[in-house]
């Protein structure tokens, strides 16, 4: 098990990406602290996790990431239940589609507060309890970003602005804490079959072919939390790049996909732009290859 005995906290864990990450971490042996606004959704996630792995510690707590006092209280409870945290996943997010000149001002602020202040509040509240005493096993702070960074979308002004902002926030945190044993990284998905994208239709089995399932993102979070990701810091993982890597891995002859060292030549020849985008994340490609071997 990749994460056996590690303590991982996930915000926005009641559904969607957060729930999928929680299930993946449970399968890999992590003890879990799950946070969301809805107790009903958390209870449902907890029930599913207990069917996956009954041997881990599992604590749920409600909090709104926009309200620092709630987040601070939640992390104190999770620390008392689990102990020091090995990984924090700032996953809670919010979006609305609206013509910009008609955008409801309060909703605009709510989106910014959830997606930006919520990440900051998560880090601030978690920091005292992050296990950062070992260089060979650093603490991990992972942000769920979005491909809206670098690819702005019309009528999503608040969401797009927030996803640009958290990239800057990560850059600042990584610089500020570079002498501490904490890694900061971000996963930037394209469209995912969640309520954020498809509302109540999410999970109905009728998603468009270009829309990812939440569990399609598991590799990236597990890698960042695992020993393989210990030296990865201040990276942006664009899932669209790695979707192409996975496609090429499926096509490559076995001799070309034993590991990153041999695959990178194949990748550079067939997709030089993708190679340029992922070459600093060869350990992640190796992680994906190992997963295929299993």
VENWO-V132169 format. One record per backbone hydrogen bond with DSSP energy under -1.0 kcal/mol. CO is the residue of the C=O (numbers start at 0). NH is the residue of the N-H. If there is no record, write none. Layout:
co:CO nh:NH
co:CO nh:NH
This chain:
co:2 nh:5
co:5 nh:30
co:6 nh:85
co:6 nh:86
co:7 nh:32
co:8 nh:88
co:9 nh:34
co:14 nh:18
co:15 nh:19
co:16 nh:20
co:17 nh:21
co:18 nh:22
co:19 nh:23
co:20 nh:24
co:21 nh:25
co:22 nh:26
co:23 nh:27
co:24 nh:29
co:25 nh:28
co:27 nh:2
co:28 nh:4
co:30 nh:7
co:31 nh:58
co:32 nh:9
co:33 nh:60
co:34 nh:12
co:35 nh:62
co:37 nh:41
co:38 nh:42
co:39 nh:43
co:40 nh:44
co:41 nh:45
co:42 nh:46
co:43 nh:47
co:44 nh:48
co:45 nh:49
co:48 nh:51
co:48 nh:52
co:56 nh:31
co:58 nh:33
co:60 nh:35
co:63 nh:66
co:66 nh:70
co:67 nh:71
co:68 nh:72
co:69 nh:73
co:70 nh:74
co:71 nh:75
co:72 nh:76
co:73 nh:77
co:74 nh:78
co:75 nh:79
co:76 nh:80
co:77 nh:81
co:78 nh:82
co:84 nh:130
co:85 nh:139
co:86 nh:8
co:87 nh:141
co:88 nh:10
co:88 nh:90
co:89 nh:143
co:98 nh:101
co:99 nh:102
co:103 nh:107
co:104 nh:108
co:105 nh:109
co:106 nh:110
co:107 nh:111
co:108 nh:112
co:109 nh:113
co:110 nh:114
co:111 nh:115
co:111 nh:116
co:112 nh:117
co:115 nh:119
co:116 nh:120
co:117 nh:121
co:118 nh:122
co:119 nh:123
co:120 nh:124
co:121 nh:125
co:122 nh:126
co:125 nh:128
co:126 nh:129
co:128 nh:84
co:129 nh:131
co:133 nh:136
co:138 nh:182
co:139 nh:87
co:140 nh:184
co:141 nh:89
co:142 nh:186
co:145 nh:148
co:152 nh:155
co:154 nh:97
co:155 nh:159
co:156 nh:160
co:157 nh:161
co:158 nh:162
co:159 nh:163
co:160 nh:164
co:161 nh:165
co:163 nh:167
co:164 nh:168
co:165 nh:169
co:166 nh:170
co:167 nh:171
co:168 nh:172
co:169 nh:173
co:170 nh:174
co:171 nh:175
co:172 nh:176
co:176 nh:179
co:179 nh:181
co:180 nh:138
co:182 nh:140
co:183 nh:233
co:184 nh:142
co:185 nh:236
co:186 nh:144
co:187 nh:238
co:188 nh:146
co:190 nh:211
co:191 nh:193
co:193 nh:197
co:194 nh:198
co:197 nh:200
co:198 nh:201
co:200 nh:203
co:207 nh:210
co:211 nh:192
co:212 nh:215
co:213 nh:216
co:214 nh:217
co:216 nh:220
co:217 nh:221
co:218 nh:222
co:219 nh:223
co:220 nh:224
co:221 nh:225
co:225 nh:228
co:226 nh:229
co:228 nh:231
co:234 nh:185
co:236 nh:187
co:237 nh:241
co:238 nh:242
co:239 nh:243
co:240 nh:244
co:241 nh:245
co:242 nh:246
co:243 nh:247
co:244 nh:248
co:245 nh:249
co:246 nh:250
co:247 nh:251
co:252 nh:255
co:253 nh:256
co:258 nh:262
co:259 nh:263
co:262 nh:266
co:263 nh:267
co:264 nh:268
co:265 nh:269
co:266 nh:270
co:270 nh:274
co:271 nh:275
co:272 nh:276
co:273 nh:277
co:274 nh:278
co:277 nh:280
co:280 nh:284
co:281 nh:285
co:282 nh:286
co:283 nh:287
co:284 nh:288
co:285 nh:289
co:286 nh:290
co:287 nh:291
co:288 nh:292
co:289 nh:293
